[in-house]
Amino acid sequence: MHAPGRAIDERTPVLVGAGTASDSAPVTELMTRAARAAADDAGAPALLAAVNRIALPQGSWALTDPARTIATRLGASLARTFRYEIGVSQQEIVNDALTAIGRGEVDVVLVVGGEARAWVRHGGHEEDGEALPPDVTVTRQADFVAPVEQAAGIVVPPVQQYALIENALGAHEHLDPHAQGEEVARLWARFNLVARDNPSAAFPAPRSAAAISTPGPRNRPLAHPYNVWHASQWTVDQAAALLFCSAGRAADAGVPRDRWVFPHVALHASKAVTLTARADLWAWPAMAVLGRAAADHIARPLAELPIAEVYSCFPSAVRVQQRALGLDPNGTPTVTGGMTFAGGPFNNYVLTATAAVLPLLRQEPSALGLLTTVCGMLSKPGLAVWSATPPAPGRGPRIADLAEAAAAATPTRAVASPERAGGPAVVASYTVTYDADDPPAPTRTAIVADLADGTRTAATCEDAAIARAALAEGLIGQTVHIERTAFTA
């Protein structure tokens, strides 16, 4: 349903279908099923044969060109295949599709992604049927993470960096560790309530705030203050697909008008600012830039939008975004239940989230829905606003890369090289990780700290006594001694 008399240019990009698949099967099979479901959702299965481009975010798998396999199975013989490396924002993939359609470069684009980690864990093996690389590989910039972060070992697993952000936020808001833990657990318990009503959720079992915050045999501590049930759960078998086309092609293909959903805002920032380079670890000015641009374009605060799915790999990602976008810190910005409880299929969750938001927008054609994207460790933001009602005449969708504005708005610090970092430093944030024993014991402390010359560094300490002390007393604001990527208290 659209505004009476509102003309729609035939080159206007529209999202006409979304589909998901979840089963114990190879990832290419799951993605193929999701693509077919998206075409069925559009009411135009024949659109699959007309797909000009299949765009696919790199997953945890090591396949050469799964988009080509999918194209063959769908009969999309004219499709060019695009693979986007890890570190390219999922919103950028969507923006590329919208832009290509708007420019007349293509008419029909399938964006599809998936994971089959649970299937692999249970013995499944994916056969790579493609010998040639994709037609186009979109790469990320080289400095996605800082060398000192890699050298200090705080990049993998990423829960460490998000825990560092979490603890910096707690200190900034003057929360003692207990109050901070309770606030985080209450937020995640609200997400869990939403997941319980999501029939597609992978982990919908009820979990109270106390259960989430209390470590135990089935809720191992990962990186203080996070346990397993604070973290994105990526051992899932899930795929999602979005089918885009021009308004003219949608009309020609017979896609009912009540299936069309329009982008009002599609923004991303392609320039990464690494964690250690951000002066304020607890803030995300780049996302705030996108939020202000979106609010200006739709002429209303994002907090007023009735539908929201904020990227939710870890609680700090949600909490920082709530503050950057002016959302209610006590709200629950999810329709899926989030990546911990609905399932977090690595590098394509935005597709799943969009598929969940789409029917809600069709049910309320005048409503606007917000979706956000996190890339890296709050490295590159993405934000979209969708509606089943097209933008007002003369307004059009705002599709842009705000990299320069986002970078300019982000206060930064020079980052030390791993070889040269040394001397006294003041801790800006910390986290503690655990050994593999049962029960797990705190053994390693990771920090981000400011050296005497004002440069920023990252370091770790393998002293279990220091780890225990950090858990008991905290470290932020304390002075430690740095020697390359190691520290002593």
Secondary structure, DSSP 8 states (H G I E B T S, - for coil): ---TT----TT-EEEEEEEEE-SSS-HHHHHHHHHHHHHHHHT-GGGGGG--EEEEE--SS--S-HHHHHHHHHT-TT-EEEEE-TTS-HHHHHHHHHHHHHTTS-SEEEEEEEEEHHHHHTT--------S--SEEE---TTSS-HHHHHHT-SSSTHHHHHHHHHHHHHHTT--HHHHHHHHHHHHHHHHHHHHT-TT-S------HHHHHS-BTTB-EEETTEEGGGS-----EEEEEEEEEEHHHHHHTT--GGG-BEEEEEEE--S---TTTBS-TT--HHHHHHHHHHHHHHTS-GGG-SEEE---SSHHHHHHHHHHHT--TTS---SS-HHHHT---TT-HHHHHHHHHHHHHHHSTT--EEEEEEETTTTEEEEEEEESS---TTT--EEEE-HHHHHHTS-B--B--TTT-EEEEEEEEEEEEE-SSSS--EEEEEEEEEETTS-EEEEEE--HHHHHHHHHH--TT-EEEEETTEEE-
